[in-house]
Amino acid sequence: MAITLKSPQDIEGMRVAGRLAAEVLAMLKEHVKPGVTTEELDRLAYDHIVNVQQATPANVGYHGFPKTLCTSVNHVICHGIPTATKVLKDGDIVNIDVTVIKDGWHGDTSRMYFVGNPSVLARRLVDTTLEAMLKGIAQVRPGATLGDIGAAIQQHAEAAGFSVVREYCGHGIGKVYHDEPQVLHYGRAGTGVELKEGMTFTIEPMINAGKPQTRQLPDGWTVVTKDHSLSAQWEHTVAVTADGVEILTAWPDAG
């Protein structure tokens, strides 16, 4: 398994791309409200990336994916395709996932949004998933292992009564969108690949309110919970630094 270590100059390129991706999600925040379609959010994101940021939306055409964003609402775990018929309703939760390419470097991030007033369970799931991601990120430093990240996420999610999706994981990233290593969101501390300065990868736990089993819809992309329970996900791109970790996709509006 060849894992590419990035130079300080490489990390700077990724920092720029990561900041742009984070800016897209911050820009969308005011538009995520009851009555908006996921296709309208996608159009806003595409226009911002291409015309304002002078960058490239990585998802368009990626293995045939048709849109800029993945919009995953309620029981959709990941890879939801924006459409003109999907109208967000009061009480929904939605994950929006975006990747921006700038000067060849990828910045990949996602976050959850509340549409109006979600249920207590939905809020607790979203908050717990964010906490789990941050606990995973806190494990990142030279000499730690990928298992340390997965174990921290799994323990936090399961302690809250939720389950961790197994089939989808974080990934190495740089000039290549999906690279080595694979970053599982469950596991045993002290196992797996040892982290080294210059590694860059995503941490993006998908946490279900019910059971962890998944099902892919006939469109070949959209993944839902098999038991139709709610699902939440947050994602950052991170770099292993000499003494810890840097979040390359930190949100400009802090949340």
C-alpha positions as CSV (number, residue, x, y, z in Angstrom):
1,M,0.0,0.0,0.0
2,A,1.7,3.2,-1.2
3,I,0.8,6.2,0.8
4,T,2.0,9.5,-0.6
5,L,3.6,11.9,1.9
6,K,3.1,15.5,1.1
7,S,5.8,18.2,1.3
8,P,5.1,21.6,3.0
9,Q,4.4,23.1,-0.5
10,D,1.9,20.3,-1.2
11,I,0.2,20.9,2.1
12,E,-0.1,24.6,1.2
13,G,-1.9,23.6,-2.0
14,M,-4.2,21.4,-0.1
15,R,-4.8,24.1,2.4
16,V,-6.1,26.4,-0.4
17,A,-8.4,23.8,-1.9
18,G,-9.7,22.8,1.6
19,R,-10.5,26.4,2.4
20,L,-12.4,26.8,-0.8
21,A,-14.5,23.6,-0.1
22,A,-15.2,24.9,3.4
23,E,-16.3,28.3,2.0
24,V,-18.9,26.5,-0.3
25,L,-20.5,24.9,2.7
26,A,-20.6,28.1,4.7
27,M,-22.1,29.9,1.7
28,L,-24.9,27.3,1.5
29,K,-25.9,27.7,5.1
30,E,-28.4,30.5,4.7
31,H,-30.0,28.7,1.7
32,V,-30.7,25.4,3.5
33,K,-34.3,26.0,4.6
34,P,-37.8,24.5,4.1
35,G,-38.9,24.7,0.5
36,V,-35.5,24.7,-1.3
37,T,-34.7,21.9,-3.7
38,T,-31.5,20.0,-3.5
39,E,-30.9,20.9,-7.1
40,E,-31.1,24.6,-6.3
41,L,-28.4,24.1,-3.6
42,D,-26.3,22.2,-6.2
43,R,-26.7,25.1,-8.7
44,L,-25.6,27.6,-6.1
45,A,-22.5,25.5,-5.2
46,Y,-21.5,25.0,-8.9
47,D,-21.8,28.7,-9.7
48,H,-19.8,29.6,-6.6
49,I,-17.0,27.1,-7.3
50,V,-16.7,27.9,-11.0
51,N,-17.4,31.6,-11.2
52,V,-16.3,33.0,-7.8
53,Q,-13.5,30.6,-6.8
54,Q,-12.3,29.9,-10.3
55,A,-12.0,26.2,-9.3
56,T,-13.3,22.9,-10.4
57,P,-16.1,20.8,-8.7
58,A,-14.5,17.4,-8.4
59,N,-17.8,15.4,-8.3
60,V,-19.2,16.4,-11.7
61,G,-18.6,13.4,-13.9
62,Y,-16.6,11.5,-11.3
63,H,-17.3,7.9,-12.2
64,G,-20.4,9.2,-13.9
65,F,-21.8,11.2,-10.9
66,P,-23.9,14.0,-12.4
67,K,-23.8,16.8,-9.8
68,T,-21.5,19.1,-7.8
69,L,-22.8,18.1,-4.3
70,C,-23.9,15.0,-2.6
71,T,-27.1,15.8,-0.7
72,S,-28.1,13.1,1.8
73,V,-31.4,13.8,3.5
74,N,-32.6,12.0,6.7
75,H,-32.2,8.2,6.1
76,V,-29.8,8.7,3.2
77,I,-26.3,7.9,4.4
78,C,-24.2,9.2,1.6
79,H,-24.0,10.0,-2.2
80,G,-27.5,11.4,-2.5
81,I,-28.0,13.0,-5.9
82,P,-29.5,16.5,-6.0
83,T,-32.8,16.7,-7.9
84,A,-35.5,19.2,-8.8
85,T,-38.1,17.1,-7.1
86,K,-36.3,16.7,-3.7
87,V,-37.7,19.6,-1.6
88,L,-36.4,20.1,1.9
89,K,-39.0,20.1,4.6
90,D,-39.2,21.4,8.2
91,G,-37.6,18.8,10.5
92,D,-35.3,17.3,7.9
93,I,-31.6,16.9,8.4
94,V,-29.2,16.9,5.4
95,N,-25.6,16.2,4.8
96,I,-24.0,18.3,2.1
97,D,-20.7,16.9,0.8
98,V,-18.5,18.9,-1.6
99,T,-15.0,18.5,-3.1
100,V,-13.2,21.4,-4.8
101,I,-10.1,21.1,-7.1
102,K,-7.7,24.0,-7.2
103,D,-4.4,23.8,-8.9
104,G,-4.7,20.0,-9.0
105,W,-5.3,19.6,-5.3
106,H,-8.5,18.3,-3.8
107,G,-10.3,19.7,-0.7
108,D,-13.1,17.4,0.6
109,T,-15.5,18.2,3.4
110,S,-19.1,17.7,4.4
111,R,-21.4,18.9,7.2
112,M,-24.9,18.5,8.6
113,Y,-27.6,21.1,8.4
114,F,-30.9,21.4,10.3
115,V,-33.9,22.3,8.1
116,G,-36.3,24.2,10.4
117,N,-36.7,22.3,13.7
118,P,-35.7,18.6,13.7
119,S,-36.6,16.1,16.4
120,V,-34.6,15.7,19.6
121,L,-33.3,12.4,18.2
122,A,-32.1,14.0,15.0
123,R,-30.3,16.7,16.9
124,R,-28.6,14.3,19.2
125,L,-27.5,12.1,16.3
126,V,-26.0,15.1,14.4
127,D,-24.3,16.4,17.5
128,T,-22.9,13.0,18.5
129,T,-21.6,12.4,14.9
130,L,-19.7,15.7,15.0
131,E,-18.3,14.9,18.4
132,A,-17.2,11.5,17.1
133,M,-15.4,13.0,14.1
134,L,-13.6,15.5,16.3
135,K,-12.6,12.7,18.7
136,G,-11.2,10.8,15.7
137,I,-9.3,13.8,14.5
138,A,-7.8,14.3,18.0
139,Q,-6.1,11.0,17.7
140,V,-4.0,12.1,14.7
141,R,-0.3,12.6,15.2
142,P,2.9,10.9,14.1
143,G,3.2,7.5,15.7
144,A,-0.5,7.0,16.2
145,T,-2.4,4.5,14.1
146,L,-5.5,4.5,11.9
147,G,-7.0,2.1,14.4
148,D,-6.8,4.8,17.1
149,I,-9.0,7.0,14.9
150,G,-11.6,4.3,14.3
151,A,-11.7,3.2,17.9
152,A,-12.3,6.7,19.2
153,I,-15.2,7.3,16.7
154,Q,-16.8,3.9,17.3
155,Q,-16.6,4.2,21.1
156,H,-18.3,7.6,21.2
157,A,-21.0,6.7,18.7
158,E,-21.9,3.4,20.3
159,A,-21.8,4.8,23.8
160,A,-24.7,7.1,22.7
161,G,-26.7,4.2,21.4
162,F,-25.9,4.7,17.7
163,S,-24.1,2.5,15.1
164,V,-21.2,3.1,12.7
165,V,-21.6,2.4,9.0
166,R,-18.9,-0.2,7.9
167,E,-19.1,-0.1,4.1
168,Y,-17.9,3.4,3.6
169,C,-14.8,5.1,5.0
170,G,-12.4,8.0,4.8
171,H,-9.5,8.0,2.3
172,G,-6.2,9.4,1.4
173,I,-6.4,12.6,-0.7
174,G,-4.2,15.0,-2.6
175,K,-3.8,15.2,-6.4
176,V,-5.7,12.0,-6.3
177,Y,-9.4,12.2,-5.1
178,H,-9.6,8.8,-3.4
179,D,-6.2,7.4,-2.5
180,E,-4.6,5.2,0.1
181,P,-5.0,4.8,3.0
182,Q,-8.6,3.8,3.8
183,V,-9.6,5.3,7.1
184,L,-12.2,3.1,8.9
185,H,-14.5,4.7,11.4
186,Y,-14.4,1.7,13.7
187,G,-11.6,-0.6,14.9
188,R,-9.1,-1.3,17.7
189,A,-6.7,1.2,19.1
190,G,-3.0,0.5,18.3
191,T,-3.8,-1.4,15.1
192,G,-3.4,-0.5,11.4
193,V,-1.2,1.8,9.5
194,E,1.1,4.1,11.5
195,L,0.6,7.8,10.9
196,K,3.5,9.8,9.6
197,E,4.1,13.5,9.0
198,G,2.9,14.5,5.5
199,M,0.0,12.1,5.3
200,T,-3.3,13.7,4.2
201,F,-6.7,12.0,4.4
202,T,-10.4,12.5,5.2
203,I,-12.2,11.5,8.4
204,E,-15.9,11.2,7.6
205,P,-17.9,9.0,10.0
206,M,-21.4,8.0,9.0
207,I,-23.4,7.2,12.1
208,N,-26.9,5.7,12.1
209,A,-29.7,6.1,14.7
210,G,-30.6,2.5,14.1
211,K,-28.7,-0.5,12.8
212,P,-25.5,-0.1,10.7
213,Q,-26.8,-2.0,7.6
214,T,-26.9,-0.1,4.3
215,R,-28.7,-0.5,1.0
216,Q,-27.8,1.1,-2.4
217,L,-30.7,2.4,-4.5
218,P,-31.1,1.5,-8.2
219,D,-29.6,4.8,-9.3
220,G,-26.2,3.2,-8.4
221,W,-25.2,6.0,-6.0
222,T,-27.6,6.8,-3.2
223,V,-27.0,4.8,-0.1
224,V,-29.7,4.5,2.6
225,T,-30.1,2.9,6.0
226,K,-31.6,-0.6,5.6
227,D,-34.0,0.0,8.5
228,H,-34.9,3.5,7.3
229,S,-33.4,5.1,10.5
230,L,-31.8,8.5,10.4
231,S,-28.1,8.9,9.4
232,A,-25.6,11.7,9.9
233,Q,-22.1,12.4,8.6
234,W,-19.4,15.1,9.0
235,E,-16.1,15.2,7.2
236,H,-12.8,17.0,7.3
237,T,-9.6,16.7,5.3
238,V,-6.7,16.6,7.7
239,A,-2.9,16.6,7.5
240,V,-0.5,14.8,9.9
241,T,1.9,17.5,11.1
242,A,5.2,17.2,13.0
243,D,3.5,17.3,16.3
244,G,-0.2,16.6,15.7
245,V,-2.8,17.4,13.1
246,E,-4.1,20.3,11.0
247,I,-7.7,20.5,9.7
248,L,-7.4,21.6,6.1
249,T,-11.1,22.2,5.7
250,A,-11.9,24.2,8.8
251,W,-15.2,26.0,8.4
252,P,-14.9,29.8,8.2
253,D,-18.2,30.2,10.2
254,A,-16.9,27.7,12.8
255,G,-19.6,25.2,12.6
